[in-house]
Each structure stands twice: as structure tokens, then as C-alpha cells.
């Protein structure tokens, strides 16, 4: 697992990590990675980016160092995009394209590292998970709208 580089150069900024989940070689499944790369290019103070094909319990130590973490993933259940606080009490598998529960990972951050990190989920509506690079036109529209909202949210003061 790669180490997440924490951008703590601005001591007044809130440390936020966006975690893009998905495989860019499976069409719309790459929406999380796409959103993260676009946000990274904006050089937002206090923002760190991590992209992975799937969540790994080993991320708990890294994620617990942030004030806020946003999991970004393609979702068959979402028709557009959503951005909501993550329910850490949820023990069920989330309706996303991966089977590792984000709530369990967030709970580990709290239990093992006494973290006060706030966790969120940005679900990007997606339909095509066939082999091939690039997002469908519809998912691209959803992802671009999510980028706009996430950028504004990340930049707003605490």
C-alpha cells in the first residue's frame, strides 16, 4: 500500500483526504479516480489524494491523520451523484462497486487510533463497468458536477 502524502504546508487549513475507489480500466468504475485526479490538479491547500482499486484495512492509520475524509466511488444505486456523511454504525456492505465496507474502515480509525476524523461518501451515478478506459458521457457529467461541489466544500472555512 502506498503512503498518503499529507499536505500540511498550510497550518491554518483543514486536512482533507479524498479517496478515489475504482478501476479506471472498467469504464465508469474509474469515476472515483477521475474526480480525485481533477481535484488534485487544482492544488487546493490541505488536500491529499489517494486512489485505489479497492479499500484496504491498512488505510486506517493513514486516514486517521486527517480532519476529513471523502470516499469517492461509482455507484449503481445513484442516478446522479450524492455527497453525504458516512454512517459509521452501518455494518452492511455499501451499495457501491466494491465490497469492503467504508463504515467499518472509518470505525477502525476511531477505535484503533482514537481519530476524530469526519467521514463522507461521494457516490457518482454510473452504469457501464465494461472493460475499457474512460467514463460514459452521463457518468462524466455526474463526475464534473461532483468535482464542482467537492471543490467548494473543501475550500470553505471550518
The 8 nearest C-alpha neighbors of each residue, nearest first, counted from 0:
[[1, 2, 57, 58, 55, 51, 3, 56],
 [2, 0, 3, 49, 4, 58, 51, 50],
 [1, 3, 4, 0, 61, 49, 58, 5],
 [4, 2, 5, 49, 1, 61, 47, 48],
 [3, 5, 2, 6, 47, 48, 49, 7],
 [4, 6, 47, 7, 3, 46, 45, 14],
 [5, 7, 45, 8, 47, 46, 4, 44],
 [6, 8, 9, 45, 5, 10, 14, 12],
 [9, 7, 6, 10, 45, 44, 12, 5],
 [10, 8, 7, 11, 12, 44, 45, 6],
 [9, 11, 12, 8, 7, 13, 45, 14],
 [12, 10, 9, 13, 45, 7, 8, 14],
 [13, 11, 45, 9, 10, 14, 44, 7],
 [12, 14, 45, 15, 66, 11, 157, 67],
 [15, 13, 45, 65, 66, 46, 12, 67],
 [14, 16, 67, 46, 68, 65, 66, 45],
 [17, 15, 47, 68, 48, 46, 18, 69],
 [16, 18, 69, 48, 68, 70, 49, 19],
 [19, 17, 70, 49, 50, 71, 69, 48],
 [20, 18, 31, 50, 32, 71, 35, 72],
 [21, 19, 72, 51, 31, 52, 53, 50],
 [22, 20, 52, 28, 29, 31, 53, 51],
 [21, 23, 29, 52, 24, 28, 25, 20],
 [29, 24, 22, 25, 132, 28, 26, 21],
 [23, 25, 132, 131, 22, 26, 130, 29],
 [26, 24, 130, 128, 129, 131, 23, 28],
 [27, 25, 128, 132, 131, 134, 133, 28],
 [28, 26, 134, 29, 127, 30, 128, 125],
 [27, 29, 21, 26, 25, 22, 73, 30],
 [23, 28, 30, 22, 21, 27, 32, 31],
 [31, 29, 33, 32, 27, 28, 73, 34],
 [32, 30, 19, 72, 71, 20, 34, 33],
 [31, 33, 19, 35, 29, 30, 34, 50],
 [32, 34, 30, 36, 31, 35, 29, 37],
 [35, 33, 37, 31, 32, 36, 146, 30],
 [36, 34, 38, 32, 37, 33, 19, 39],
 [37, 35, 39, 33, 38, 34, 32, 40],
 [36, 38, 34, 40, 39, 35, 33, 41],
 [39, 37, 35, 41, 40, 36, 34, 146],
 [38, 40, 36, 41, 37, 42, 35, 48],
 [39, 41, 37, 38, 42, 36, 43, 35],
 [40, 42, 38, 39, 43, 37, 150, 36],
 [43, 41, 40, 39, 44, 38, 46, 45],
 [42, 44, 41, 46, 45, 39, 154, 38],
 [45, 43, 46, 42, 9, 12, 6, 8],
 [44, 46, 14, 6, 12, 7, 13, 15],
 [47, 45, 15, 44, 43, 16, 6, 14],
 [46, 48, 16, 5, 6, 15, 4, 17],
 [49, 47, 17, 16, 18, 35, 39, 46],
 [48, 50, 18, 19, 17, 3, 51, 47],
 [51, 49, 19, 18, 32, 20, 48, 52],
 [50, 52, 20, 53, 19, 21, 49, 54],
 [51, 53, 21, 22, 20, 50, 54, 19],
 [54, 52, 51, 20, 21, 97, 55, 99],
 [53, 55, 99, 56, 51, 20, 52, 58],
 [54, 56, 57, 58, 53, 99, 104, 59],
 [55, 57, 58, 59, 104, 54, 107, 103],
 [56, 58, 55, 59, 60, 0, 61, 54],
 [59, 57, 56, 61, 60, 55, 62, 54],
 [60, 58, 108, 62, 57, 61, 56, 63],
 [61, 59, 63, 58, 62, 108, 57, 112],
 [62, 60, 58, 59, 63, 64, 3, 2],
 [63, 61, 59, 64, 60, 65, 58, 68],
 [62, 64, 114, 108, 60, 61, 65, 59],
 [65, 63, 62, 61, 66, 60, 114, 116],
 [66, 64, 14, 67, 63, 62, 15, 116],
 [65, 67, 116, 14, 15, 117, 13, 64],
 [68, 66, 117, 15, 116, 65, 118, 16],
 [69, 67, 16, 118, 15, 17, 119, 117],
 [68, 70, 119, 17, 120, 118, 18, 71],
 [69, 71, 18, 120, 17, 121, 19, 119],
 [72, 70, 121, 31, 19, 18, 122, 120],
 [71, 73, 31, 20, 122, 123, 19, 74],
 [74, 72, 123, 28, 125, 30, 122, 124],
 [75, 73, 95, 124, 76, 77, 125, 123],
 [74, 76, 125, 77, 124, 126, 95, 73],
 [77, 75, 74, 94, 78, 124, 95, 125],
 [76, 78, 124, 74, 75, 79, 80, 123],
 [77, 79, 124, 80, 76, 125, 75, 123],
 [80, 78, 124, 141, 77, 123, 81, 138],
 [81, 79, 123, 124, 122, 141, 77, 78],
 [80, 82, 122, 121, 83, 123, 79, 77],
 [81, 83, 121, 120, 122, 80, 119, 84],
 [82, 84, 120, 119, 85, 81, 121, 122],
 [85, 83, 119, 118, 120, 86, 82, 117],
 [86, 84, 119, 118, 120, 87, 83, 102],
 [85, 87, 88, 89, 102, 84, 118, 119],
 [86, 88, 102, 89, 106, 85, 105, 103],
 [89, 87, 86, 90, 102, 106, 103, 85],
 [88, 90, 87, 86, 91, 102, 103, 92],
 [89, 91, 88, 92, 103, 102, 100, 87],
 [92, 90, 89, 93, 100, 102, 94, 103],
 [91, 93, 100, 98, 94, 90, 99, 89],
 [92, 94, 95, 100, 91, 98, 101, 99],
 [95, 93, 76, 92, 74, 96, 75, 97],
 [96, 94, 74, 97, 93, 73, 75, 72],
 [95, 97, 74, 73, 98, 94, 28, 72],
 [98, 96, 95, 99, 53, 21, 54, 93],
 [97, 99, 92, 100, 96, 93, 95, 53],
 [100, 98, 97, 54, 101, 92, 53, 55],
 [99, 101, 92, 102, 103, 93, 98, 104],
 [102, 100, 104, 103, 105, 99, 93, 54],
 [103, 101, 87, 105, 100, 104, 89, 106],
 [102, 104, 106, 100, 105, 101, 107, 87],
 [105, 103, 107, 101, 106, 102, 56, 59],
 [106, 104, 102, 108, 107, 103, 101, 87],
 [105, 107, 103, 109, 108, 104, 87, 102],
 [106, 108, 110, 104, 109, 105, 111, 103],
 [109, 107, 59, 105, 63, 106, 112, 114],
 [108, 110, 114, 113, 106, 107, 112, 111],
 [111, 109, 107, 113, 108, 112, 106, 114],
 [110, 112, 107, 108, 109, 113, 114, 60],
 [111, 113, 114, 108, 109, 110, 63, 60],
 [114, 112, 109, 110, 111, 115, 108, 63],
 [115, 113, 109, 112, 63, 116, 108, 64],
 [114, 116, 117, 109, 113, 66, 63, 108],
 [115, 117, 66, 67, 114, 65, 63, 118],
 [116, 118, 67, 66, 68, 115, 119, 84],
 [119, 117, 68, 85, 67, 69, 84, 116],
 [120, 118, 84, 85, 69, 83, 68, 70],
 [121, 119, 70, 69, 83, 82, 85, 71],
 [120, 122, 82, 71, 81, 70, 123, 72],
 [123, 121, 81, 72, 80, 74, 73, 71],
 [122, 124, 80, 73, 74, 72, 125, 141],
 [123, 125, 77, 79, 78, 74, 80, 73],
 [126, 124, 138, 75, 74, 73, 27, 123],
 [125, 127, 75, 128, 27, 124, 138, 74],
 [128, 126, 27, 129, 26, 125, 135, 28],
 [129, 127, 25, 26, 27, 28, 126, 130],
 [128, 130, 25, 127, 26, 131, 27, 24],
 [131, 129, 25, 24, 26, 128, 132, 127],
 [132, 130, 24, 26, 25, 129, 133, 23],
 [131, 133, 24, 26, 23, 25, 134, 130],
 [134, 132, 26, 135, 131, 27, 23, 29],
 [133, 135, 27, 26, 139, 138, 136, 30],
 [134, 136, 138, 137, 139, 27, 133, 26],
 [137, 135, 139, 138, 140, 134, 141, 133],
 [138, 136, 140, 139, 135, 141, 125, 134],
 [137, 139, 141, 135, 140, 125, 136, 134],
 [138, 140, 142, 136, 137, 141, 134, 135],
 [141, 139, 137, 143, 138, 142, 144, 136],
 [142, 140, 138, 144, 139, 143, 79, 80],
 [141, 143, 145, 139, 144, 140, 138, 146],
 [144, 142, 146, 140, 145, 141, 139, 147],
 [143, 145, 147, 141, 146, 142, 140, 148],
 [144, 146, 142, 148, 143, 147, 149, 141],
 [147, 145, 143, 149, 144, 148, 150, 34],
 [146, 148, 144, 150, 145, 149, 151, 143],
 [149, 147, 145, 151, 146, 150, 152, 144],
 [150, 148, 152, 146, 151, 147, 145, 153],
 [149, 151, 153, 147, 152, 148, 146, 154],
 [150, 152, 154, 148, 149, 153, 155, 147],
 [153, 151, 149, 155, 150, 154, 148, 156],
 [152, 154, 150, 151, 155, 149, 15, 46],
 [155, 153, 151, 152, 150, 156, 43, 44],
 [154, 156, 152, 153, 151, 157, 150, 13],
 [157, 155, 154, 13, 12, 153, 152, 11],
 [156, 155, 13, 12, 154, 153, 152, 11]]
